[in-house]
Amino acid sequence: MAYQIRRVDYYYVTVKDEPGEAYNFLSQLADLGINLLAFTAVPTGPGSSQLTLFPESSMNFQQKAKLAGVKYLGPHHALLINGDDTLGALVQVHDALARARINIYASSGVTDGKGEYGYIIYLRPDDYERATQVLSI
């Protein structure tokens, strides 16, 4: 597999910036049967952190989060790329988007240390559908 690109939805949740808050929230998601493809956490000011959740199933997340009273913002749309961790692995994707004059708003990636990587591309809403066409998703 060179790489695979798929559409993903993501959601924002704000929690207290205190030890154990992410653990409590992630435990709640697991208890609800919500599987995450990706997760990030960043501070958003004194006393709070923003969790970005990429659920495997957007519908499952919305239904169960609503029943549990979880307040979230979203869905927002991103692209999730998984592939072989080779030199220049992301060049082809970035080249295709650059040639189409599509700006990547933000991105984040990680390698598993065993030869594969995961990479998230955040695009502005106005560019999202065009990016999926350019990348043949």
GIQUIJO-V428827 format. One record per residue. N is the residue number from 1. RES is the residue in one small letter. PHI is phi in radians with two decimals (999 if undefined). Layout:
{{N,RES,PHI} {N,RES,PHI}}
This chain:
{{1,m,999} {2,a,-1.25} {3,y,-2.87} {4,q,-2.27} {5,i,-2.05} {6,r,-2.42} {7,r,-1.31} {8,v,-2.42} {9,d,-1.77} {10,y,-2.39} {11,y,-2.37} {12,y,-1.87} {13,v,-2.34} {14,t,-1.82} {15,v,-2.26} {16,k,-1.12} {17,d,-1.53} {18,e,-2.41} {19,p,-0.96} {20,g,1.60} {21,e,-1.17} {22,a,-1.13} {23,y,-1.00} {24,n,-1.03} {25,f,-1.19} {26,l,-1.12} {27,s,-1.10} {28,q,-1.06} {29,l,-1.09} {30,a,-1.09} {31,d,-1.10} {32,l,-1.43} {33,g,1.43} {34,i,-1.73} {35,n,-1.66} {36,l,-1.84} {37,l,-1.48} {38,a,-2.71} {39,f,-2.74} {40,t,-2.39} {41,a,-2.46} {42,v,-2.43} {43,p,-1.21} {44,t,-2.10} {45,g,2.60} {46,p,-1.07} {47,g,1.52} {48,s,-2.50} {49,s,-2.31} {50,q,-1.85} {51,l,-1.71} {52,t,-1.92} {53,l,-1.98} {54,f,-2.03} {55,p,-1.27} {56,e,-1.08} {57,s,-2.18} {58,s,-1.11} {59,m,-1.12} {60,n,-1.06} {61,f,-1.04} {62,q,-1.08} {63,q,-1.11} {64,k,-1.30} {65,a,-1.14} {66,k,-1.11} {67,l,-1.07} {68,a,-1.51} {69,g,1.32} {70,v,-1.35} {71,k,-1.60} {72,y,-2.47} {73,l,-1.97} {74,g,2.40} {75,p,-1.47} {76,h,-2.02} {77,h,-2.06} {78,a,-2.54} {79,l,-2.05} {80,l,-1.98} {81,i,-2.01} {82,n,-2.16} {83,g,-2.96} {84,d,-1.33} {85,d,-1.44} {86,t,-2.07} {87,l,-0.99} {88,g,1.36} {89,a,-0.97} {90,l,-1.68} {91,v,-1.04} {92,q,-1.07} {93,v,-1.15} {94,h,-1.12} {95,d,-1.10} {96,a,-1.07} {97,l,-1.21} {98,a,-1.11} {99,r,-1.09} {100,a,-1.51} {101,r,1.08} {102,i,-1.83} {103,n,-1.56} {104,i,-1.42} {105,y,-1.21} {106,a,-2.82} {107,s,-2.72} {108,s,-2.69} {109,g,-2.51} {110,v,-2.71} {111,t,-1.79} {112,d,-1.52} {113,g,1.34} {114,k,-2.14} {115,g,1.94} {116,e,-2.28} {117,y,-2.40} {118,g,-2.25} {119,y,-2.57} {120,i,-1.92} {121,i,-2.00} {122,y,-1.71} {123,l,-2.14} {124,r,-1.17} {125,p,-0.92} {126,d,-1.17} {127,d,-1.74} {128,y,-1.07} {129,e,-1.11} {130,r,-1.14} {131,a,-1.10} {132,t,-1.13} {133,q,-1.24} {134,v,-1.06} {135,l,-1.59} {136,s,0.96} {137,i,-1.66}}
